[in-house]
Amino acid sequence: MSTDILMHGAAMQQLNDFYQMMLSQQIIKATEVKKEIDEKIEQIKHAEQKENQKAGYPILDVQEGKEFWKMSKEKRSRITTPF
């Protein structure tokens, strides 16, 4: 996928910062960083879902086309188009 590599790098850096803060018991700062990390992860997930959706449409069209041509000519002629 072409998800932004910089986003992943920034999230990884924040995870490292979060870990270091937890070790040094900087709980308030760690909680703030954790919220930022969660937001970045959601952004990454959303971007990946968008990419997956874009990639999935041509596959659906091909599968639907195969199913259409497997039908008998009689069944195909009975299918009405919305136009």
C-alpha positions in Angstrom: 0.0 0.0 0.0 1.1 3.6 -0.5 0.3 4.7 3.0 2.5 7.6 3.9 5.8 6.3 5.3 6.4 9.5 7.3 3.1 8.9 9.2 4.4 5.5 10.2 7.8 6.9 11.2 6.2 9.6 13.3 3.9 7.1 15.0 6.9 4.8 15.8 8.8 7.7 17.3 5.9 8.7 19.5 5.5 5.1 20.6 9.2 5.2 21.6 8.7 8.5 23.5 5.6 7.0 25.2 7.6 4.0 26.3 10.4 6.2 27.7 7.9 8.4 29.6 6.2 5.3 31.1 9.6 4.1 32.3 10.4 7.4 33.9 6.8 7.6 35.3 5.8 10.8 33.5 2.2 9.7 33.5 0.5 12.9 32.4 2.9 13.4 29.5 2.6 9.7 28.6 -1.2 10.0 28.5 -1.0 13.0 26.2 1.4 11.2 23.9 -0.8 8.1 23.9 -3.8 10.1 22.7 -1.7 11.5 19.9 -0.5 8.0 19.0 -4.1 6.7 18.9 -5.1 9.6 16.6 -2.2 8.8 14.2 -3.0 5.1 14.2 -6.6 6.0 13.2 -5.4 8.2 10.4 -3.2 5.4 9.1 -6.0 2.9 9.3 -8.3 5.3 7.5 -5.7 5.9 4.7 -5.2 2.1 4.3 -8.9 1.4 4.1 -9.3 4.1 1.5 -6.5 2.5 -0.6 -8.1 -1.0 -0.1 -11.4 0.3 -1.3 -9.9 1.9 -4.4 -8.1 -1.3 -5.2 -11.2 -3.5 -4.6 -13.6 -1.9 -7.1 -12.1 -3.3 -10.3 -12.1 -6.8 -8.8 -15.8 -6.5 -8.0 -16.5 -5.3 -11.5 -14.7 -8.3 -13.1 -16.4 -10.8 -10.8 -19.8 -9.3 -11.6 -19.1 -9.4 -15.3 -18.1 -13.1 -15.1 -21.3 -13.9 -13.3 -23.3 -12.0 -15.8 -21.8 -13.9 -18.8 -22.3 -17.3 -17.0 -26.1 -16.7 -17.2 -28.0 -18.0 -20.1 -28.9 -15.5 -22.8 -32.5 -15.7 -21.8 -31.8 -14.7 -18.2 -29.5 -11.9 -19.4 -32.2 -10.5 -21.6 -34.6 -10.3 -18.7 -32.2 -8.1 -16.6 -33.4 -4.5 -16.8 -31.0 -1.6 -16.5 -31.9 1.4 -14.4 -31.4 3.8 -17.4 
